[in-house]
Amino acid sequence: MATAAGHIHHTTRLSTVDHLQELRGRLLVSLAALAVAFGLCLWQNHTLLHVINKPLEHQTQKQVRAGNGPLGAAYAAQQNTRALAIQLESVVSALAHPGSGASTATRTALQAVSPQLHRTVARLSLPAQGDKPVTLGIGEPFTATITIALIFALILALPILLWQLYGFLLPAFSPQQQRIATPLALAIPFLFIAGVTFGYFVVLPAAVRFFQNFNSSEFNVLVQANQYYHFAAVTLLAMGLVFQVPVAILAATRVGIVTTRQLRNNRRYAILACGAVAAFLPSDAVTMLLETVPLYLLFEASLLLARFFDRREGKLAAAGAKP
């Protein structure tokens, strides 16, 4: 049976069977957490699909209102029909009036038609549709729903998965290394969630805007569900990984691969690296700046944390050196 994270001491000797039992227990806990998260996400799949479709909504409706593509042509026909229905409703209302000169039978017939015309105008006045991705295969709605549920389940279960991995690897580190690794391991899921959130509200809308408007006048743009969800998942996961920069920098400084002084003296390269990452993500100039600034702030925050740990270790070392 798996033991809790940190229960096995660094000096404890375990056999191969013990290690396998430990791994088996932690895998079972991870799979159980993933199964529960997947069940929850599958239950709320409509909400999740609405959330992931939201960045696509504005740009797709913009294309439809402009009359681009088959959906735009349908919307233009809808607007023309609405204009005709409004005019017809005005004519019917005028003729149905008692002073119009029409016969009583004619006015009665027109008064019966008027509510139906009013309902038709209301239906034709609905905003532009087409904000949802399209499916081409008979099973694509099912596979797309399962994919979205699995992606969100991984995000929800990630803290437990990482904690189980950390608990399995922790006994391999010395007590001093464990003091360094524990806060870093605890920061990973929070930074990942922050990166996914930043990707959803900043990067993904910018990427959708770029691709939806790129040479759109020459194409009938229809967004396929599986391709869009794959693109959104890659974008969000990439931002979650990019936000692990503080963990990587702190780990590198703590184990001595690079010093805080070296990082401070090479800030210009950090700015270039952040700009290169932001330029790699599809966006316009304004969004590229919005992406570069948080990445550089993460770098500076990492330096502050690294300097804090360096000073604390220096004080502890000085206190230990006193007689």
C-alpha positions as CSV (number, residue, x, y, z in Angstrom):
1,M,0.0,0.0,0.0
2,A,1.3,3.5,-0.9
3,T,2.6,5.6,1.9
4,A,1.9,9.3,2.3
5,A,4.2,11.8,0.7
6,G,7.2,12.3,2.9
7,H,6.5,9.3,5.1
8,I,9.5,7.2,3.7
9,H,12.7,8.6,5.1
10,H,15.7,9.3,2.8
11,T,17.8,6.6,4.6
12,T,15.1,3.9,4.4
13,R,16.0,1.0,2.3
14,L,13.2,-0.5,0.2
15,S,13.3,-3.5,-2.0
16,T,12.2,-3.5,-5.7
17,V,8.9,-5.0,-4.7
18,D,8.4,-2.3,-2.1
19,H,9.1,0.4,-4.7
20,L,6.6,-1.3,-7.1
21,Q,3.9,-1.4,-4.5
22,E,4.5,2.2,-3.7
23,L,4.3,3.1,-7.4
24,R,1.1,1.0,-7.8
25,G,-0.6,2.7,-4.9
26,R,0.2,6.2,-6.1
27,L,-0.9,5.2,-9.7
28,L,-4.2,4.0,-8.3
29,V,-4.8,7.2,-6.4
30,S,-3.9,9.3,-9.5
31,L,-6.2,7.2,-11.7
32,A,-9.0,7.5,-9.1
33,A,-8.6,11.3,-9.0
34,L,-8.5,11.5,-12.8
35,A,-11.7,9.3,-13.1
36,V,-13.6,11.5,-10.6
37,A,-12.5,14.7,-12.3
38,F,-13.4,13.2,-15.7
39,G,-16.9,12.1,-14.5
40,L,-17.5,15.6,-13.1
41,C,-16.3,17.3,-16.4
42,L,-18.4,14.9,-18.5
43,W,-21.5,15.7,-16.3
44,Q,-20.9,19.4,-16.9
45,N,-19.8,19.1,-20.5
46,H,-22.3,21.7,-21.8
47,T,-20.8,24.3,-19.5
48,L,-17.2,23.4,-20.4
49,L,-18.0,23.5,-24.1
50,H,-19.6,26.9,-23.6
51,V,-16.4,28.1,-21.8
52,I,-14.0,26.8,-24.4
53,N,-16.2,28.1,-27.3
54,K,-16.3,31.6,-25.8
55,P,-13.0,32.9,-27.4
56,L,-14.4,31.8,-30.8
57,E,-17.7,33.5,-30.4
58,H,-16.9,37.1,-31.0
59,Q,-14.7,36.6,-34.0
60,T,-17.0,34.1,-35.7
61,Q,-20.0,36.4,-35.2
62,K,-18.0,39.3,-36.6
63,Q,-17.3,37.3,-39.7
64,V,-21.0,36.3,-40.0
65,R,-22.2,39.9,-39.6
66,A,-19.7,41.0,-42.3
67,G,-21.4,38.5,-44.7
68,N,-18.3,36.3,-45.1
69,G,-18.7,32.6,-45.8
70,P,-21.8,30.5,-46.1
71,L,-23.0,31.5,-42.6
72,G,-22.5,35.2,-43.5
73,A,-24.5,34.7,-46.7
74,A,-27.3,33.0,-44.7
75,Y,-27.3,35.9,-42.2
76,A,-27.4,38.5,-45.0
77,A,-30.5,36.7,-46.5
78,Q,-32.0,36.7,-43.0
79,Q,-31.6,40.4,-42.7
80,N,-33.1,41.0,-46.1
81,T,-36.0,38.8,-45.2
82,R,-36.5,40.7,-41.9
83,A,-36.6,44.0,-43.8
84,L,-39.3,42.7,-46.1
85,A,-41.2,41.3,-43.2
86,I,-41.1,44.6,-41.3
87,Q,-42.4,46.4,-44.4
88,L,-45.1,43.8,-44.9
89,E,-46.1,44.1,-41.2
90,S,-46.5,47.9,-41.7
91,V,-48.7,47.4,-44.8
92,V,-50.8,44.8,-43.0
93,S,-51.2,47.0,-39.9
94,A,-52.3,50.0,-42.1
95,L,-54.8,47.9,-44.1
96,A,-56.2,46.3,-40.9
97,H,-57.0,49.7,-39.5
98,P,-60.7,50.5,-39.4
99,G,-60.2,53.7,-41.5
100,S,-58.2,52.0,-44.3
101,G,-61.2,51.5,-46.6
102,A,-60.8,47.7,-46.7
103,S,-63.8,45.5,-46.2
104,T,-64.6,44.0,-42.8
105,A,-63.7,40.5,-44.0
106,T,-60.3,41.7,-45.3
107,R,-59.5,43.6,-42.1
108,T,-60.4,40.5,-40.0
109,A,-58.1,38.3,-42.1
110,L,-55.3,40.8,-41.9
111,Q,-55.7,41.2,-38.1
112,A,-55.3,37.4,-37.8
113,V,-52.1,37.5,-39.9
114,S,-50.5,40.4,-37.9
115,P,-49.4,38.4,-34.8
116,Q,-47.7,35.8,-37.0
117,L,-45.9,38.5,-38.9
118,H,-44.8,40.0,-35.5
119,R,-43.4,36.6,-34.3
120,T,-41.6,36.2,-37.6
121,V,-39.9,39.6,-37.4
122,A,-38.9,38.8,-33.8
123,R,-37.3,35.5,-34.9
124,L,-35.5,37.2,-37.8
125,S,-34.2,39.9,-35.4
126,L,-32.1,37.4,-33.5
127,P,-28.3,38.2,-33.4
128,A,-25.9,36.5,-35.8
129,Q,-25.4,32.8,-35.1
130,G,-22.5,30.5,-36.0
131,D,-20.4,31.1,-32.9
132,K,-20.0,27.3,-32.4
133,P,-17.5,25.1,-34.2
134,V,-18.9,22.8,-36.8
135,T,-18.7,19.0,-36.9
136,L,-18.2,17.0,-40.1
137,G,-18.3,13.4,-38.9
138,I,-21.2,11.5,-37.4
139,G,-19.2,10.7,-34.3
140,E,-17.4,14.0,-34.0
141,P,-19.8,15.6,-31.4
142,F,-19.1,12.6,-29.1
143,T,-15.3,12.6,-29.6
144,A,-15.1,16.4,-29.2
145,T,-17.1,16.3,-26.0
146,I,-14.9,13.5,-24.6
147,T,-11.8,15.4,-25.6
148,I,-12.9,18.5,-23.8
149,A,-13.9,16.6,-20.7
150,L,-10.6,14.8,-20.6
151,I,-8.6,18.1,-21.0
152,F,-10.5,19.8,-18.1
153,A,-10.2,16.6,-16.0
154,L,-6.4,16.7,-16.4
155,I,-6.3,20.3,-15.4
156,L,-8.5,19.6,-12.3
157,A,-6.6,16.5,-11.3
158,L,-3.2,18.0,-11.9
159,P,-2.5,19.0,-8.3
160,I,-3.2,15.5,-7.1
161,L,-1.2,13.9,-9.9
162,L,1.8,16.1,-9.2
163,W,1.6,15.5,-5.5
164,Q,1.6,11.8,-6.0
165,L,4.7,12.1,-8.3
166,Y,6.4,14.3,-5.8
167,G,5.6,11.9,-2.9
168,F,7.1,9.0,-4.9
169,L,10.3,10.9,-5.8
170,L,10.7,12.7,-2.4
171,P,12.6,9.9,-0.6
172,A,15.4,10.0,-3.2
173,F,16.3,13.5,-2.1
174,S,18.4,14.4,0.9
175,P,16.8,16.4,3.7
176,Q,18.4,19.6,2.4
177,Q,17.2,18.9,-1.1
178,Q,13.7,18.2,0.2
179,R,13.6,21.6,1.9
180,I,14.3,23.1,-1.6
181,A,12.0,20.8,-3.6
182,T,8.9,21.1,-1.4
183,P,8.0,24.8,-2.0
184,L,8.9,24.4,-5.7
185,A,6.6,21.3,-6.0
186,L,3.8,23.2,-4.3
187,A,4.1,26.1,-6.6
188,I,3.9,24.1,-9.8
189,P,0.1,23.5,-9.9
190,F,-0.7,27.1,-8.9
191,L,1.6,28.5,-11.6
192,F,0.1,26.0,-14.1
193,I,-3.4,27.2,-13.3
194,A,-2.3,30.9,-13.6
195,G,-0.7,30.1,-17.0
196,V,-3.9,28.4,-18.3
197,T,-6.0,31.3,-17.1
198,F,-3.7,33.8,-18.8
199,G,-3.8,31.8,-22.0
200,Y,-7.6,31.6,-21.9
201,F,-8.2,35.3,-21.4
202,V,-5.3,36.8,-23.4
203,V,-3.5,34.4,-25.7
204,L,-6.3,32.2,-27.1
205,P,-8.6,35.2,-28.1
206,A,-5.6,36.9,-29.8
207,A,-4.8,33.7,-31.7
208,V,-8.4,33.2,-32.8
209,R,-8.6,36.8,-33.9
210,F,-5.4,36.4,-35.9
211,F,-6.4,33.2,-37.7
212,Q,-10.0,34.1,-38.2
213,N,-9.2,37.4,-39.9
214,F,-6.1,36.3,-41.9
215,N,-7.1,36.5,-45.6
216,S,-10.7,35.7,-44.6
217,S,-12.1,37.4,-47.6
218,E,-10.7,34.7,-49.8
219,F,-12.1,31.7,-47.9
220,N,-15.4,30.4,-46.6
221,V,-14.2,30.1,-42.9
222,L,-15.8,27.3,-41.0
223,V,-14.0,26.2,-37.8
224,Q,-14.0,22.4,-37.3
225,A,-14.6,21.3,-33.7
226,N,-11.8,18.8,-33.3
227,Q,-9.2,21.1,-34.8
228,Y,-10.3,24.1,-32.7
229,Y,-10.3,22.1,-29.5
230,H,-6.9,20.6,-30.3
231,F,-5.5,24.1,-31.0
232,A,-7.1,25.5,-27.8
233,A,-5.7,22.7,-25.7
234,V,-2.2,23.1,-27.1
235,T,-2.3,26.8,-26.5
236,L,-3.5,26.6,-22.9
237,L,-1.1,23.8,-22.0
238,A,1.8,25.7,-23.6
239,M,1.0,28.7,-21.5
240,G,0.7,26.6,-18.4
241,L,4.2,25.2,-19.1
242,V,5.6,28.7,-19.8
243,F,4.4,29.9,-16.4
244,Q,6.7,27.3,-14.9
245,V,9.7,29.7,-15.5
246,P,9.9,30.7,-11.8
247,V,10.2,27.0,-10.8
248,A,12.9,26.4,-13.4
249,I,14.9,29.5,-12.3
250,L,14.6,28.8,-8.6
251,A,15.6,25.1,-9.2
252,A,18.6,26.2,-11.3
253,T,19.8,28.7,-8.7
254,R,19.2,26.4,-5.7
255,V,21.3,23.5,-7.2
256,G,24.0,25.9,-8.3
257,I,23.6,25.6,-12.1
258,V,23.4,29.4,-12.4
259,T,23.7,32.2,-9.8
260,T,21.3,35.1,-9.1
261,R,24.0,37.6,-10.0
262,Q,24.5,36.0,-13.4
263,L,20.7,36.2,-14.1
264,R,20.6,39.9,-13.0
265,N,23.5,40.8,-15.2
266,N,21.8,39.1,-18.2
267,R,18.4,40.7,-17.9
268,R,18.5,41.9,-21.6
269,Y,18.6,38.3,-22.7
270,A,15.6,37.5,-20.5
271,I,13.7,40.4,-22.2
272,L,14.6,39.0,-25.6
273,A,13.6,35.5,-24.6
274,C,10.2,36.7,-23.3
275,G,9.7,38.7,-26.5
276,A,10.6,35.7,-28.6
277,V,8.1,33.5,-26.8
278,A,5.3,36.2,-27.2
279,A,6.2,36.6,-30.9
280,F,5.9,32.8,-31.4
281,L,2.3,33.0,-30.2
282,P,0.0,34.3,-32.9
283,S,-1.1,37.8,-32.0
284,D,-1.0,41.5,-33.0
285,A,1.5,44.0,-31.6
286,V,-0.6,45.1,-28.7
287,T,-1.3,41.5,-27.6
288,M,2.3,40.6,-28.0
289,L,3.2,43.4,-25.5
290,L,0.5,42.1,-23.1
291,E,2.1,38.6,-23.3
292,T,5.7,39.8,-23.0
293,V,5.1,41.9,-19.8
294,P,3.7,39.0,-17.6
295,L,6.5,36.7,-18.8
296,Y,9.1,39.2,-17.8
297,L,7.4,39.9,-14.5
298,L,7.6,36.2,-13.8
299,F,11.3,36.3,-14.4
300,E,11.8,39.3,-12.1
301,A,9.7,37.6,-9.4
302,S,11.9,34.5,-9.7
303,L,15.0,36.7,-9.2
304,L,13.4,38.2,-6.1
305,L,12.6,34.8,-4.6
306,A,16.1,33.5,-5.5
307,R,17.7,36.5,-3.8
308,F,15.5,36.0,-0.7
309,F,16.6,32.3,-0.4
310,D,20.3,33.3,-1.0
311,R,20.1,35.9,1.8
312,R,18.4,33.5,4.2
313,E,21.0,30.8,3.6
314,G,23.7,33.4,4.1
315,K,22.3,34.4,7.4
316,L,21.9,30.8,8.5
317,A,25.5,30.1,7.5
318,A,26.8,33.1,9.3
319,A,24.8,32.2,12.4
320,G,26.2,28.6,12.3
321,A,29.7,29.9,11.9
322,K,29.6,31.9,15.2
323,P,31.2,30.2,18.2
